[in-house]
Amino acid sequence: MNPSSTEQANQISIDFANFDFTGQRIKTILACLRLDQIIDLLQTADEPVATEIFHNIETKHQNYAYPLLGKQKMKIIHDMQSEDRKKELDSVLVSFEKINECFNTDPTNPMSFISYLSALNSKLTNKWSFDKKCQSFLIPASKLFKDYNFSCESFDNSETDANFVERMKQAIIESGLIFGSISIAITSEKNPIQIIDGKHRWKALQQLGELAKTNEVIDKLFNVIKVQIDIFFCQQMKDQQKSRFLQLAQYNKNLP
């Protein structure tokens, strides 16, 4: 993960705090932003600005953003729509709520996990991988490691180093950075998710997520920090595929 992703997203909120989003340049400006950055703007802007932004993004992006905006902004936006569009947004919200319900019911199901990531925030990209089957997501740490405690296995079944996890936790608290993405492999709907790279980051974030429930400082930090999750798909983990995934992990061998 680019360590400055969180900083960039925050900076956008600051840069555009007093920007006139009613001008003709708005669509050009919004077209230059990632969807997760647009969602940050929608969530932090006041209602009139958020409404103007919402109406100047693509319909598919509106559908991503709508359930994430909070009841007040959702109501204002909903009331301004045509009857047909209201029905579409109602359907989007129902789907979002079903995904959350599914994840609550069976949070260890990999497909529920992917749907949950998709619903929470935008899919960053379908990017290159060995088998060209990789998706990347960027989500707030609180949504994965505080609100839920999703369980994973280490790809190579190795144990985490408790001392290293403690150092990682301290580094995250002091810097507000994750120091890399977390790469996981999904082999089927039934098999557990396996961490290819980033098991110490995952463990550190899990433990900080528990602290965030009672520690106000860490709670605020967790609402700002974003974690990039890279998901690699393969039907079954053959030895050759294992070797390839382990090679991938070695690219970041200096990261935990």
C-alpha positions in Angstrom: 0.0 0.0 0.0 1.2 3.5 -0.7 1.9 4.8 2.9 0.6 8.2 1.9 -2.9 7.0 0.9 -4.5 8.1 4.2 -2.7 11.4 4.0 -3.8 12.0 0.4 -7.4 11.3 1.3 -7.3 13.6 4.3 -5.6 16.3 2.3 -8.4 16.3 -0.3 -11.0 17.0 2.4 -8.9 20.0 3.6 -8.1 21.3 0.1 -11.7 21.3 -1.0 -13.2 22.4 2.3 -14.0 25.9 0.8 -14.2 24.9 -2.8 -17.2 26.0 -4.9 -18.6 22.7 -6.2 -21.4 24.4 -8.1 -19.1 25.5 -11.0 -18.8 23.9 -14.4 -15.4 22.4 -13.5 -16.7 20.1 -10.8 -17.1 17.0 -13.1 -13.5 17.5 -14.4 -12.2 17.7 -10.9 -14.2 14.7 -9.6 -13.1 12.7 -12.6 -9.5 13.0 -11.4 -10.2 11.5 -8.0 -10.4 7.8 -6.9 -13.8 6.7 -5.8 -12.7 6.2 -2.2 -11.5 9.9 -2.2 -14.9 11.0 -3.6 -16.6 9.1 -0.8 -14.3 10.8 1.7 -15.5 14.1 0.3 -19.1 13.1 0.5 -18.8 11.9 4.0 -17.0 15.0 5.3 -18.7 17.8 3.4 -21.8 19.6 4.6 -25.2 18.6 3.1 -25.4 21.2 0.3 -21.8 20.4 -0.9 -22.3 16.7 -0.5 -25.5 16.8 -2.5 -23.8 18.8 -5.4 -21.0 16.3 -5.5 -23.4 13.3 -5.5 -25.3 14.7 -8.5 -22.1 15.2 -10.5 -20.7 11.6 -10.2 -21.6 8.6 -12.3 -24.7 6.6 -11.3 -22.6 3.5 -10.5 -20.5 5.7 -8.1 -23.6 7.1 -6.6 -24.8 3.6 -5.8 -21.5 2.8 -4.1 -21.6 6.0 -2.1 -25.2 6.3 -1.1 -25.4 3.7 1.8 -22.2 5.2 3.3 -23.4 8.8 3.7 -25.4 8.6 6.9 -29.2 9.0 7.4 -29.4 12.8 7.1 -27.5 13.1 3.8 -29.2 10.0 2.5 -32.6 11.5 3.2 -31.8 14.8 1.6 -30.4 13.1 -1.5 -33.3 10.6 -1.7 -35.9 13.4 -1.5 -34.4 15.2 -4.5 -34.6 12.1 -6.8 -37.3 11.1 -9.3 -39.6 8.3 -8.2 -37.7 5.8 -10.4 -34.4 6.8 -9.0 -35.7 6.7 -5.4 -36.7 3.0 -6.0 -33.2 2.3 -7.4 -31.5 3.9 -4.3 -33.9 2.0 -2.0 -32.8 -1.2 -3.7 -29.1 -0.3 -3.3 -29.7 0.3 0.4 -31.5 -3.0 0.8 -28.7 -4.9 -0.9 -26.1 -3.1 1.3 -28.1 -4.1 4.5 -28.3 -7.7 3.3 -24.6 -7.9 2.8 -24.0 -6.6 6.3 -26.5 -9.1 7.6 -24.8 -11.9 5.7 -21.4 -10.9 7.1 -22.8 -10.8 10.6 -24.3 -14.2 10.2 -21.3 -15.9 8.7 -18.2 -13.6 8.9 -15.8 -16.5 8.1 -17.3 -17.0 4.6 -14.8 -15.6 2.1 -17.5 -14.5 -0.3 -19.2 -12.6 2.6 -15.9 -11.0 3.3 -15.5 -9.8 -0.3 -19.1 -8.5 -0.5 -18.5 -6.6 2.8 -15.4 -5.0 1.5 -17.2 -4.0 -1.8 -20.1 -2.5 0.1 -18.0 -0.6 2.6 -15.8 1.2 0.1 -14.8 1.2 -3.5 -12.8 -1.6 -5.1 -9.5 0.1 -6.0 -8.6 -1.9 -9.0 -8.4 -5.2 -10.8 -4.6 -5.2 -11.0 -1.9 -7.5 -12.4 -1.1 -10.7 -10.6 0.4 -14.0 -11.5 -3.0 -15.3 -12.7 -4.5 -11.9 -13.3 -7.0 -12.6 -10.6 -6.5 -10.0 -8.0 -8.7 -7.3 -6.5 -7.6 -4.5 -4.2 -9.8 -2.7 -1.6 -9.1 0.3 0.6 -11.2 0.5 3.7 -11.1 2.2 7.1 -9.3 0.1 9.7 -12.2 0.4 12.1 -14.6 -1.3 9.7 -12.6 -4.5 9.6 -10.6 -4.7 12.8 -12.9 -2.9 15.3 -16.5 -3.5 14.1 -15.6 -7.0 13.1 -12.9 -9.5 14.1 -12.4 -11.5 10.9 -10.3 -14.6 11.3 -7.6 -15.7 8.9 -4.9 -18.3 8.7 -1.3 -17.8 7.8 -0.5 -19.1 4.3 2.5 -21.0 5.5 1.0 -22.0 8.9 3.8 -20.1 10.7 3.3 -18.4 14.0 3.4 -14.6 14.5 6.2 -13.1 16.5 4.5 -11.5 19.6 7.4 -9.0 20.2 7.3 -7.9 16.5 3.5 -7.5 16.7 4.0 -5.2 19.8 6.5 -3.1 17.9 4.2 -2.9 14.9 1.3 -1.8 17.1 3.4 1.0 18.5 4.6 2.1 15.1 1.0 2.3 13.8 0.0 4.4 16.8 2.9 6.7 16.4 2.9 7.1 12.7 -0.7 6.4 11.6 0.6 4.2 8.9 0.2 0.5 8.1 3.6 0.1 6.3 2.2 -2.0 3.4 -0.9 -3.7 2.1 -2.2 -7.1 3.4 -2.3 -9.8 0.7 -4.7 -12.7 1.2 -5.6 -15.8 -0.9 -9.1 -17.2 -1.4 -9.3 -20.7 -2.8 -13.0 -21.4 -2.4 -16.1 -20.3 -0.7 -15.6 -22.9 2.1 -11.9 -22.7 2.8 -10.7 -20.1 5.3 -8.9 -17.0 4.0 -5.1 -17.3 4.1 -2.7 -14.4 4.6 0.0 -14.5 2.0 1.8 -11.3 3.2 1.1 -9.1 6.2 0.2 -11.5 9.0 1.9 -9.3 11.6 0.1 -6.2 10.3 -3.2 -8.1 10.5 -2.5 -9.3 14.1 -1.4 -5.8 15.2 -4.5 -4.3 13.7 -6.7 -6.9 15.4 -5.3 -6.2 18.8 -5.5 -2.4 18.2 -9.1 -2.9 17.1 -9.9 -4.4 20.5 -8.2 -1.4 22.3 -10.1 1.0 20.1 -13.3 -0.1 21.7 -12.2 1.5 25.0 -9.4 3.8 24.1 -10.6 7.1 22.5 -7.2 8.0 21.0 -6.9 4.7 19.2 -10.6 4.8 18.2 -10.1 8.2 16.4 -6.9 6.8 14.8 -8.8 3.8 13.5 -11.4 6.0 11.9 -8.7 7.7 9.9 -6.3 4.9 9.0 -7.1 3.0 5.8 -5.9 -0.5 5.0 -5.3 -1.9 1.6 -6.4 -5.5 1.2 -5.2 -7.3 -1.9 -7.2 -10.5 -2.6 -5.8 -13.2 -4.9 -8.2 -15.8 -6.2 -7.3 -19.3 -7.2 -9.5 -22.5 -7.4 -7.1 -24.6 -5.4 -3.7 -24.1 -3.9 -1.5 -26.4 -5.8 2.2 -26.6 -5.1 3.1 -24.5 -8.1 0.6 -21.8 -7.1 1.9 -21.9 -3.5 5.4 -21.2 -4.9 4.1 -18.3 -6.9 2.3 -16.8 -4.0 5.3 -17.2 -1.8 7.4 -15.5 -4.4 5.0 -12.6 -4.3 5.3 -12.4 -0.6 9.1 -12.3 -0.9 8.8 -9.1 -2.9 7.9 -7.4 0.4 10.2 -9.5 2.5 11.4 -6.4 4.4 7.9 -5.8 5.6 6.3 -7.9 8.4 
